[in-house]
Each structure stands twice: as structure tokens, then as C-alpha cells.
Amino acid sequence: MLQLGEPYDKPFLYVYVISYTFLLITLLSGYYLNVTQLLAYSSIYLAMITVSLTFMRGVENGKIVEGTVMSIIGLFAVTFIFGFITRNFRIMGTFQLQPMSLMLLAIPPQTVLQAMMVIPNATAEESFFRIGLYHMLKAVMPKHWAILTQAILFGIFHYYAYAMNVAGIVTAAAAGILLGIIYDATGSEFAPTFAHTIYNIMALLGGA
């Protein structure tokens, strides 16, 4: 019988618990404050983050340090390269970091809710695409196609997040390929998740 998944590293599990807790808080906040957008985002990310539990097969640290360094450098390199290409050659529009959607919420405490979604956002997306979806696809197709497929779907998922900007979608897909390769090579769930979180923080600060 084919067994999907692999052991997760400890740092990722700590981030996972924090993310799950924050998502439950924002979900309740959205309900009691009657903020449909916050409620929808929290529900979607809660479902996405839950998927990765299915693929956990114990605890075993991967190449955390190497993976984290490669993920952070690679993620910002991809963003810089695609930003440079689209900005200078006017290809597919100009990609810019977008402020998080929660910045549209004119409710107190706005800053707290924004900050609380930064970590869960990254954890949920990495849990669903790089971990859950990748392991499912890897069971039915060659590994390189599994990495490519999850990356393309990751890019499409950001269609509205990047204001329907094609350059943003392509950049997200390229980042998905990079993080997928690094995850497969290092076996560290924490590495792409931490890099994704840092990127989200920079995007939030850049859009503030």
C-alpha cells in the first residue's frame, strides 16, 4: 500500500501550532465582528492548513538551516528578477508588492489582525501547495511534474491577491517551483514556510 507524506521537522510544527491558533482567533473575530472578508480568509486558510496533517509521518528534522537560507535568498531573487524584467521590458504589466487584503478592513484593532494573518497565511499556503498537494501529486506523476503542477496552481491561487496581474501570477508560480525544489531537496517544511513568512512581512511593510 502506497504511503503518502513524510516526517515533519520540529520548528515547522511550532509554527503550525501558532498559525492554527491565530487562524482560530481571526475566525472568531470575523464572526463576532461580522466581517465577511476576514471570516472567508480565515476559513479558507484553516482548511488549507489542515490538509497537511494528513501527510505527517512522525517528526524528523530535515536540512533546516540550508533550506531556510536557500529559500529566503531564492524567494527574493525570483521577485527581484521578475520585477526587473516586467518593469524594464514592459512584459505582462508591472508587478508590485500588494498590501495584504486585510488592510482594507477599517475595523479596530486593524494592525493586530493584519499581523496575526501574516504567519498563518504563509503556513497555510506552504501546507497546502508545497506539502499536501505536492505529496499527492508525487504519488501519481514524476516528481518534477509534481513540483511544476503545484507551482502553477500556486500562481493561479494568487490571481486576486496580485490584482489579476499576470506578472504577479507568473512570479508566484516561479517562487512555487523554487520552494518546491528546495523542499524536496532538504526535506524541511520549516524552510519554505519561514521564507514565505518573511516575504509576507516585507510585502505588508512595503504596502503599508
C-alpha positions as a printed NumPy array, in Angstrom:
array([[  0.   ,   0.   ,   0.   ],
       [  1.369,   3.399,  -1.006],
       [  2.042,   5.681,   1.949],
       [  1.926,   9.404,   1.314],
       [  3.794,  12.019,   3.312],
       [  6.965,  12.146,   5.388],
       [  8.198,  13.165,   8.865],
       [  7.939,  16.891,   9.625],
       [ 10.65 ,  18.957,  11.278],
       [ 10.052,  20.331,  14.779],
       [ 10.332,  24.066,  14.   ],
       [  7.573,  23.696,  11.413],
       [  5.306,  22.068,  13.986],
       [  5.81 ,  25.027,  16.341],
       [  4.919,  27.442,  13.541],
       [  1.983,  25.219,  12.635],
       [  0.511,  25.374,  16.144],
       [  0.946,  29.168,  16.282],
       [ -0.667,  29.541,  12.865],
       [ -3.598,  27.309,  13.749],
       [ -4.199,  29.262,  16.95 ],
       [ -4.044,  32.615,  15.159],
       [ -6.442,  31.377,  12.486],
       [ -8.969,  30.272,  15.087],
       [ -8.733,  33.695,  16.741],
       [ -9.189,  35.56 ,  13.453],
       [-12.036,  33.223,  12.518],
       [-13.854,  34.046,  15.744],
       [-13.035,  37.739,  15.303],
       [-14.53 ,  37.689,  11.83 ],
       [-17.662,  36.03 ,  13.162],
       [-18.231,  38.317,  16.155],
       [-17.25 ,  41.478,  14.266],
       [-19.368,  40.378,  11.313],
       [-16.505,  40.954,   8.865],
       [-17.221,  38.686,   5.91 ],
       [-13.803,  39.09 ,   4.299],
       [-11.894,  38.174,   7.444],
       [-14.231,  35.241,   8.044],
       [-13.746,  33.979,   4.493],
       [ -9.952,  34.306,   4.525],
       [ -9.653,  32.595,   7.905],
       [-11.933,  29.727,   6.85 ],
       [-10.041,  29.136,   3.597],
       [ -6.623,  29.177,   5.254],
       [ -7.843,  26.996,   8.119],
       [ -8.978,  24.385,   5.601],
       [ -5.685,  24.647,   3.702],
       [ -3.511,  24.291,   6.782],
       [ -5.494,  21.286,   7.988],
       [ -4.69 ,  19.367,   4.785],
       [ -1.028,  18.954,   5.734],
       [ -1.945,  16.978,   8.878],
       [ -2.896,  14.107,   6.588],
       [  0.685,  13.807,   5.364],
       [  2.538,  13.91 ,   8.685],
       [  4.503,  10.736,   9.362],
       [  6.322,  11.438,  12.615],
       [  8.962,  14.034,  13.455],
       [ 12.414,  14.265,  11.894],
       [ 14.427,  17.398,  11.22 ],
       [ 15.484,  17.965,   7.622],
       [ 18.215,  20.306,   6.415],
       [ 16.638,  23.297,   8.131],
       [ 19.474,  25.838,   8.032],
       [ 20.487,  25.163,   4.439],
       [ 16.89 ,  25.084,   3.287],
       [ 15.971,  28.296,   5.084],
       [ 18.915,  30.246,   3.672],
       [ 18.271,  28.982,   0.14 ],
       [ 14.544,  29.692,   0.418],
       [ 14.932,  33.276,   1.634],
       [ 17.622,  34.184,  -0.902],
       [ 15.827,  32.392,  -3.71 ],
       [ 12.412,  33.877,  -2.984],
       [ 13.645,  37.45 ,  -3.003],
       [ 15.853,  36.752,  -6.037],
       [ 12.851,  35.489,  -8.011],
       [ 10.823,  38.554,  -7.034],
       [ 13.665,  40.907,  -7.961],
       [ 14.369,  39.219, -11.305],
       [ 10.746,  39.104, -12.426],
       [ 10.156,  42.614, -11.146],
       [ 13.175,  43.855, -13.111],
       [ 12.091,  42.096, -16.304],
       [  8.494,  43.314, -16.222],
       [  9.426,  46.837, -15.169],
       [ 12.146,  47.351, -17.783],
       [ 10.717,  45.434, -20.711],
       [  7.033,  46.136, -20.039],
       [  6.168,  42.476, -20.175],
       [  2.81 ,  41.387, -18.727],
       [  2.364,  44.663, -16.88 ],
       [  4.378,  45.799, -13.899],
       [  4.391,  43.573, -10.844],
       [  4.421,  45.308,  -7.488],
       [  4.031,  44.018,  -3.969],
       [  0.427,  44.359,  -2.958],
       [ -0.61 ,  45.259,   0.579],
       [ -2.414,  42.458,   2.346],
       [ -6.149,  42.343,   1.763],
       [ -6.792,  42.849,   5.445],
       [ -5.531,  46.405,   5.08 ],
       [ -8.912,  47.128,   3.53 ],
       [-10.58 ,  46.433,   6.846],
       [-11.439,  49.628,   8.648],
       [-12.022,  47.958,  11.991],
       [-10.099,  48.017,  15.275],
       [ -7.694,  46.526,  16.054],
       [ -6.68 ,  46.546,  12.382],
       [ -2.934,  46.256,  12.953],
       [ -3.301,  43.246,  15.235],
       [ -5.497,  41.379,  12.765],
       [ -3.075,  42.139,   9.938],
       [ -0.11 ,  40.88 ,  11.928],
       [ -1.955,  37.756,  13.033],
       [ -2.619,  36.732,   9.421],
       [  0.996,  37.046,   8.234],
       [  2.236,  33.758,   9.711],
       [ -0.922,  31.66 ,   9.097],
       [ -1.059,  32.89 ,   5.508],
       [  2.403,  31.522,   4.736],
       [  1.943,  28.346,   6.781],
       [ -1.399,  27.53 ,   5.164],
       [ -0.152,  28.066,   1.617],
       [  3.013,  26.045,   2.182],
       [  0.993,  23.329,   3.95 ],
       [ -1.438,  23.039,   1.071],
       [  0.757,  23.511,  -2.011],
       [  4.332,  22.545,  -1.1  ],
       [  3.418,  19.787,   1.354],
       [ -0.081,  18.389,   0.841],
       [ -0.619,  18.882,  -2.879],
       [  2.973,  18.004,  -3.743],
       [  2.823,  14.68 ,  -1.89 ],
       [ -0.494,  13.787,  -3.524],
       [  0.79 ,  14.609,  -6.996],
       [  4.129,  12.871,  -6.434],
       [  2.237,   9.624,  -5.903],
       [  0.692,   9.715,  -9.381],
       [  3.274,  11.505, -11.55 ],
       [  7.044,  12.083, -11.812],
       [  8.497,  14.311,  -9.124],
       [  9.443,  17.177, -11.441],
       [  5.908,  17.315, -12.839],
       [  4.504,  17.324,  -9.303],
       [  6.686,  20.322,  -8.422],
       [  5.693,  22.141, -11.605],
       [  1.967,  21.435, -11.174],
       [  1.76 ,  22.6  ,  -7.573],
       [  3.675,  25.749,  -8.551],
       [  1.306,  26.576, -11.411],
       [ -1.707,  26.121,  -9.132],
       [  0.046,  28.254,  -6.517],
       [  0.402,  31.019,  -9.097],
       [ -3.247,  30.784, -10.139],
       [ -4.266,  30.904,  -6.476],
       [ -2.715,  34.393,  -6.306],
       [ -4.801,  35.726,  -9.193],
       [ -6.809,  38.083,  -6.996],
       [ -4.077,  38.606,  -4.397],
       [ -1.963,  40.269,  -7.096],
       [ -4.873,  42.263,  -8.5  ],
       [ -5.221,  39.961, -11.543],
       [ -1.701,  40.947, -12.622],
       [ -0.24 ,  38.288, -14.93 ],
       [  3.319,  39.186, -13.921],
       [  2.426,  38.616, -10.281],
       [  0.904,  35.23 , -11.068],
       [  3.988,  34.149, -13.056],
       [  6.248,  35.374, -10.244],
       [  4.249,  33.387,  -7.682],
       [  4.46 ,  30.285,  -9.886],
       [  8.236,  30.708, -10.259],
       [  8.541,  31.074,  -6.488],
       [  6.442,  27.925,  -6.13 ],
       [  8.849,  25.992,  -8.344],
       [ 11.847,  27.235,  -6.373],
       [ 10.336,  26.473,  -2.964],
       [  9.124,  23.097,  -4.212],
       [ 12.615,  22.128,  -5.36 ],
       [ 14.167,  23.297,  -2.087],
       [ 11.566,  21.452,  -0.034],
       [ 12.167,  18.252,  -1.966],
       [ 15.953,  18.598,  -1.659],
       [ 16.109,  19.494,   2.04 ],
       [ 13.053,  17.739,   3.468],
       [ 12.422,  20.774,   5.671],
       [  8.87 ,  22.092,   5.939],
       [ 10.081,  24.981,   8.067],
       [ 12.472,  26.373,   5.436],
       [  9.948,  27.451,   2.766],
       [  7.388,  28.396,   5.406],
       [  9.777,  30.739,   7.218],
       [ 10.962,  32.299,   3.948],
       [  7.34 ,  32.779,   2.869],
       [  6.561,  34.441,   6.205],
       [  9.491,  36.853,   5.854],
       [  8.315,  37.684,   2.344],
       [  4.779,  38.363,   3.604],
       [  6.108,  40.674,   6.307],
       [  8.13 ,  42.623,   3.749],
       [  5.098,  42.796,   1.458],
       [  2.96 ,  44.083,   4.32 ],
       [  5.515,  46.724,   5.277],
       [  6.046,  47.658,   1.643],
       [  2.344,  48.118,   1.077],
       [  1.669,  49.981,   4.309]])
